[in-house]
């Protein structure tokens, strides 16, 4: 129901955009989220967007990352600007209220080179 893509290797200070396509039933009126998990660390919240387009960010990415969605394409995006090596993680999209979404997609690896 959720399929994330767009991960890869990016230079620190560069940019990368992640996409996550959702089924219509999942996209609907759900809050759509991005989480990430770095090696040896717990999964953590990154950003969320509600069906009314309210946006929320973790302090660590505020001002650098932007979450958005395209209702016509049932797709949520995470624009990563000025990424840092500490942003290296597997990124997951999810649907449902933070901190416990009800649906998860497979992750996509993002590696930020210094």
N, C-alpha and C positions, 0 to 999 in steps of 0.2 A: 504493500500500500504506500510505502515511502521509499524512494530511491534517491540517495544523495550521489552527487558526482561533482567533478571539478577540482578535486584535490590534486596535489602534486608538489613539486619543489619550487620554492619561490625565494628570491633574495630578500634579505632584510631591507625594509624600506620600499619594497615593490608593492604589487597588488595582486590579488587573486579573488575570483568569485566562485563561490560554491552554489550549486543549485540542488534543489530537492523537489522532485515531482511527486505529487500525491494523488491518490485516487479521489474522485469527486466526493465520495462518501466521507473520506478522511478530511479533505480540505474544507468543505462545508463552512461551518461557523466555528471551527476549532481554533484554538490558539496554536500557532506553529512555532516551534522552538529549534534552537541549535544548542547542542551540548558538545563538550569535547573531553577527551581523556588522554592525558599524557602518560608516557611510560612510568610505571611505579606510582601513579597518582590516581585519586578517585575521579570519577566522571564529574564534571562541573558545568554549571549553566553558563551559556555565552550570551544568548539573545532570544527574545520572543516577540512575536507580533500577534495581536489579537485580531478577531474578525472585523473590528472597527478601526483597525490600523494603529492602535496604540502600540508603542514600541518600548521594550525594556532591554537593558544591557547590563552585563556584569561590569563592575568598575574597571576591571583590567582591560576591557576592550572599548569602553566608552570613548567616543571621539575618533576611533580608528576603524571600527567595524560598523556596517550598516545592514540591517535586516529589512527586507522588503518582500512583497509578494505580487504575483500576477494572477488575478482571479481567473482570467480567461484561459490561462495555461495551467491552472492548478499547481503552481510552482512557487516555492519560497526560495529566496536568495540570501546569501550572506556575502556581502562585499567586504573584503579584507584589505584595508589600506594600511600602509606602513606596518606590516607585520614584523614581529620580533621573534628571535629564536625561541623565546618562552611560549610562543603561540603554537609551537610544534606539537601536534596531537592528532589523534583520530577524531574527526568531527562527525557528529551524528545529528540528523534531523529527527524531530519528533512532533507528535501532535497531542495536544492536551495541556492541561494547566501545569505550570511549574509549581513545585519541583518534581511532580510525579506524572509525567505524560502517560497516556494510555497506549500509544503506538510509537514504535521506534523503527527507524530505517537502519540499513547497514551503514557502517561508517565509511568515511573517505579520509585517506591519510593526507595531512598537510605537513610539510617539512619546510621550515624557514631556515635558510642558510645565512650565517653571519657574514 
